[in-house]
Amino acid sequence: MAPTGQPARLLQTSRMRDRVQLALEAIRRHFYAYGCSPSYRELGVIIDAPASRVSAIVSELVDRREIGHTPGARKSITLPRPLSNRADSELLLELQARGYVVQIVAAVAPLAIAAAEVAAELESGTI
């Protein structure tokens, strides 16, 4: 969030062809920054859209299976890849539960980078 208590606006880039792509990027960034989904109000502020448009955008993203959403529940937007919604410590515990020994060398690969790499490998099935 911005220092004023309001979410920072996200500017549309050439890769984000429309406001729907902008909203998807905002949702992803909010998850990675705060560990939860943005509210409709927060999403509206971030992408500079009224609440009615945010609702339509979320519905379109759900229809395209880009996100999950439980209607009527507060902050219930989810990302489809379950590992992307987990904390670093949860990913490391999952590896330990599967019998892997994890050694993190902080000077070479900080925990967040290592966890992201592990999540990608777990999702792709390479480990």
Phi, psi and omega in degrees: 000153177287158182304335182281359182093355178257145177297147178286143179285147178254128181271141181285133178254175179296334178284336179265091190293334181213180184292334178295315177295323177297317179296318179299316178296320178296319179296314179299313181297321179296318178301313184288331180278321188241350179078010179210170180280157174283155172285167176301320180298313179298317180297320178299320178293318183296317184259005178058057180224149177288160184303322180296323179288323179300317179300316179294321180295315179298317178299319179294319178295324176294315179300324179277359180062029177278330179220167170249157181200138174254108181302138178087345180266141182284134178050049185257014176288135177233155174269145187293335180273110186299329181291334180288345179266004183261152176284160179305316182297324178294321178296318179294321177295323177297318177297317178298320179297332178273002176094009180273147174258123184251124177240117181260125175253100188300326182291335182262313182222103178303156185307317182298320179291316179298318180295321178295319178295319179296317179299317179297318180291322177296317181292324180281346179083013180282342174232000000 
